Amino acid sequence: MNERDWVAWHRTYDDPESRQSWRLGVVQRRIREALDAAPAGPIRLASLCAGDGRDLLGVLADHARAPDVTAVLVEQHPDLAARARDRAAGLAGVRVVTGDAGLVDSWREVVPVDVLLLCGIFGNVPDGDIARTVAALPGLCRPGATVVWTRSRRPPDLVPIVAGWFGDAGFEETSFDDSADGMAGVGVAVRRGDGRLFAFFPDTDHAFVQELDPGTGAGKGTRFDLPFHRVDTFAIAHWGAFLYLFAVVDRTPRLYSLRPASGEVKLVRDLLPFTVIGAGVSSCAPLLERE
Ligand SMILES: C[S@@+](CC[C@H](N)C(=O)[O-])C[C@H]1O[C@@H](n2cnc3c(N)ncnc32)[C@H](O)[C@@H]1O
């Protein structure tokens, strides 16, 4: 993240009319909604680059679900982390880590999370880091998890692109609030993991992918035709909103992606530097079951 005086940055919250205070109000409303909607049982939450933690801790101070929450706030600046720790006094499930939020080890105890706060981050890191962070979220968030994120809308406005990255990672945008001056935004994205089963049919003259009924094994819904045939070996995996098809076609190992929501098939890489052996339905995502 870029170098700034983050303690001074927090002083902008002292002005209730500031854009930052508006943003705080929206973030807190979205956190409340996520907690209100959380199913009964434990709720795991992480706030990355948490600052003094006033957004989350302000909500937990009086929310009925606070006793169910295990939360980790990761903040690099020791003074801000200390302030967050003071604010969290009395909240048994909250831990404040003084450390680097980019290292998942700092907050691994709450992964996969039910709620993730990425506030005040995307305006301060390179675009490529935002893309990589969003692409990694399916492995860090439970299906149904809520991610609250913020980003300045100053030109060049990256918000539509970031929203697209969330879509590519299998998240649905459930709200987006713009400040009155149009310069700041707060997005909420919910991870849709609908547990659908897809299979790859490498028929010699008509390869296709189709969803299967997990109870009967019968094909159902659209057949996604693939732009190749004569498949020698293949494997299928998924990540976010995409299926990935590894196939040796005419002795050439290739990787294709298929997005079931749109039916779009793309050649990701020709001439893979390895061969493909084996078949089946697999997942390249980490397992997300809880203990
Ligand atoms: C723009 S502030 C946002 C604070 C808080 N999330 C909010 O919205 O009020 C960014 C915060 O990220 C912290 N930070 C910067 N790099 C970090 C890193 N690698 N790991 C953890 N915190 C970091 C800064 O110290 C600062 O408090």
The ligand as an SDF file (V2000), in Angstrom:
LIG
                    3D

 27 29  0  0  0  0  0  0  0  0999 V2000
   -7.2820    4.1250    4.1120 C   0  0  0  0  0  0  0  0  0  0  0  0
   -6.9450    3.4250    5.6910 S   0  0  0  0  0  0  0  0  0  0  0  0
   -8.4020    2.4780    5.9470 C   0  0  0  0  0  0  0  0  0  0  0  0
   -8.6790    2.1480    7.3770 C   0  0  0  0  0  0  0  0  0  0  0  0
  -10.0310    1.4870    7.6290 C   0  0  0  0  0  0  0  0  0  0  0  0
  -10.2100    0.2890    6.8590 N   0  0  0  0  0  0  0  0  0  0  0  0
  -11.1430    2.4600    7.3130 C   0  0  0  0  0  0  0  0  0  0  0  0
  -11.7540    2.3690    6.2420 O   0  0  0  0  0  0  0  0  0  0  0  0
  -11.4100    3.3320    8.1740 O   0  0  0  0  0  0  0  0  0  0  0  0
   -5.7670    2.1810    5.2380 C   0  0  0  0  0  0  0  0  0  0  0  0
   -5.1560    1.4650    6.4370 C   0  0  0  0  0  0  0  0  0  0  0  0
   -4.3800    0.3570    5.9630 O   0  0  0  0  0  0  0  0  0  0  0  0
   -3.2300    0.2170    6.7960 C   0  0  0  0  0  0  0  0  0  0  0  0
   -2.2550   -0.6040    6.0360 N   0  0  0  0  0  0  0  0  0  0  0  0
   -1.4740   -0.2330    5.0110 C   0  0  0  0  0  0  0  0  0  0  0  0
   -0.7930   -1.2940    4.5100 N   0  0  0  0  0  0  0  0  0  0  0  0
   -1.1690   -2.3570    5.2640 C   0  0  0  0  0  0  0  0  0  0  0  0
   -0.8380   -3.7510    5.2490 C   0  0  0  0  0  0  0  0  0  0  0  0
   -0.0020   -4.2490    4.3360 N   0  0  0  0  0  0  0  0  0  0  0  0
   -1.4050   -4.5670    6.1620 N   0  0  0  0  0  0  0  0  0  0  0  0
   -2.2620   -4.0670    7.0880 C   0  0  0  0  0  0  0  0  0  0  0  0
   -2.6150   -2.7610    7.1600 N   0  0  0  0  0  0  0  0  0  0  0  0
   -2.0900   -1.9220    6.2460 C   0  0  0  0  0  0  0  0  0  0  0  0
   -2.8310    1.6440    7.0770 C   0  0  0  0  0  0  0  0  0  0  0  0
   -1.9990    1.7380    8.2160 O   0  0  0  0  0  0  0  0  0  0  0  0
   -4.1960    2.3070    7.2540 C   0  0  0  0  0  0  0  0  0  0  0  0
   -4.6040    2.2840    8.5980 O   0  0  0  0  0  0  0  0  0  0  0  0
  1  2  1  0
  2  3  1  0
  2 10  1  0
  3  4  1  0
  4  5  1  0
  5  6  1  0
  5  7  1  0
  7  8  2  0
  7  9  1  0
 10 11  1  0
 11 12  1  0
 11 26  1  0
 12 13  1  0
 13 14  1  0
 13 24  1  0
 14 15  1  0
 14 23  1  0
 15 16  2  0
 16 17  1  0
 17 18  1  0
 17 23  2  0
 18 19  1  0
 18 20  2  0
 20 21  1  0
 21 22  2  0
 22 23  1  0
 24 25  1  0
 24 26  1  0
 26 27  1  0
M  CHG  2   2   1   9  -1
M  END
$$$$
